[in-house]
Amino acid sequence: MRKIIEDYINKIQELEGIVGKRLLGLFIFNIILMVLILMRSAEYFAPFFLISINFIVFVCIILSVPLLGIRSKGIFSIALLFWLFAAFLRVLNIEVWAERTAVYAYQAIVVGVILFIFENIRSHKKDSNT
């Protein structure tokens, strides 16, 4: 029992360290998300640029990389969740949202592949320098 409690305390301390490193990025991410949603609801750029939910999701996927430190594995996990949710909506015959969610999955896959390529290029440069 004592080992379980010690492991739990160690995991909490590890999570506090991770959150502490990314707290400013998380704050900026949430502010940008709120501003985009408010601008969409007010139709701020309505005649010139449509801020749609699709645009907001795509911006959030892209911003999660520098602000939250998500790697390609995390982006692919998000794409998998979108894809599974799209299949679930398709089973429920909610076609419009299933199609939109499939588009979100595709966007996440594209961002994940680009990020994966950059990560591999960076790792090969590190390997060649050492």
C-alpha positions in Angstrom: 0.0 0.0 0.0 2.9 2.3 0.8 4.4 1.7 -2.6 1.1 2.6 -4.3 0.9 5.9 -2.4 4.5 6.8 -3.2 3.9 6.0 -6.9 0.8 8.2 -6.8 2.7 11.1 -5.2 5.5 10.7 -7.7 3.1 10.8 -10.6 1.4 13.9 -9.2 4.7 15.7 -8.9 5.6 14.7 -12.4 2.3 16.1 -13.7 2.8 19.3 -11.8 6.2 19.7 -13.5 4.7 19.2 -16.9 1.8 21.5 -16.3 4.1 24.1 -14.8 6.2 24.1 -18.0 3.2 24.5 -20.3 1.0 26.7 -18.2 1.7 29.9 -20.2 1.1 28.0 -23.5 -2.1 26.6 -22.2 -3.3 30.0 -21.1 -2.5 31.5 -24.5 -4.1 28.6 -26.3 -7.3 29.0 -24.3 -7.4 32.8 -24.9 -6.9 32.3 -28.7 -9.7 29.7 -28.7 -12.1 32.0 -26.8 -11.3 34.9 -29.1 -11.9 32.8 -32.2 -15.2 31.5 -30.9 -16.3 35.0 -29.9 -15.3 36.4 -33.3 -17.2 33.6 -35.0 -20.4 34.2 -33.0 -20.1 38.0 -33.7 -19.4 37.3 -37.4 -16.5 39.7 -37.1 -14.9 39.2 -40.5 -18.2 38.0 -42.1 -18.1 39.7 -45.5 -14.4 39.1 -46.1 -13.3 36.0 -44.2 -15.6 33.3 -42.7 -14.4 32.1 -39.3 -16.0 28.7 -39.2 -15.8 25.9 -36.7 -13.7 24.1 -39.2 -11.2 27.0 -39.2 -11.2 27.1 -35.4 -10.5 23.4 -35.1 -7.7 23.6 -37.7 -6.1 26.6 -35.9 -6.3 24.8 -32.6 -4.6 21.7 -34.0 -1.8 23.8 -35.4 -1.4 25.9 -32.3 -1.3 22.9 -30.0 2.1 22.0 -31.4 4.1 25.1 -30.3 1.9 26.2 -27.3 1.1 22.8 -25.8 4.1 20.8 -27.0 2.1 18.1 -28.7 4.2 15.8 -30.8 3.1 13.9 -33.9 2.0 10.9 -31.8 -0.5 13.1 -30.0 -1.8 14.7 -33.2 -2.3 11.2 -34.6 -4.2 10.2 -31.4 -6.4 13.3 -31.9 -7.0 12.2 -35.5 -7.9 8.7 -34.4 -10.4 10.1 -31.9 -12.0 12.3 -34.5 -12.2 9.4 -36.9 -13.8 7.1 -34.3 -16.3 9.9 -33.4 -17.1 10.3 -37.1 -17.9 6.6 -37.3 -20.0 6.8 -34.2 -22.0 9.7 -35.7 -22.3 7.8 -38.9 -23.9 4.9 -37.1 -26.3 7.3 -35.5 -27.2 8.7 -38.9 -26.0 12.2 -38.1 -24.5 12.6 -41.5 -23.6 16.3 -41.5 -21.6 16.1 -38.3 -20.0 12.8 -39.3 -18.7 14.5 -42.5 -17.4 17.5 -40.5 -15.7 15.3 -38.0 -14.1 13.3 -40.8 -12.8 16.5 -42.2 -11.3 17.3 -38.8 -9.7 13.9 -38.7 -8.2 14.5 -42.1 -6.8 17.9 -41.0 -5.3 16.3 -38.0 -3.7 13.6 -40.1 -2.2 16.2 -42.5 -0.8 18.2 -39.6 0.5 15.0 -37.9 2.3 13.9 -41.1 4.0 17.3 -41.5 5.0 17.3 -37.9 6.3 13.7 -38.1 8.5 14.7 -41.1 9.9 17.7 -39.2 10.6 15.5 -36.1 12.4 13.0 -38.3 14.5 15.6 -40.0 15.4 17.1 -36.6 16.3 13.7 -35.2 18.5 12.9 -38.3 20.3 16.2 -37.9 21.0 15.5 -34.2 22.3 12.0 -35.1 24.6 13.3 -37.8 26.0 16.0 -35.5 26.9 13.5 -32.8 
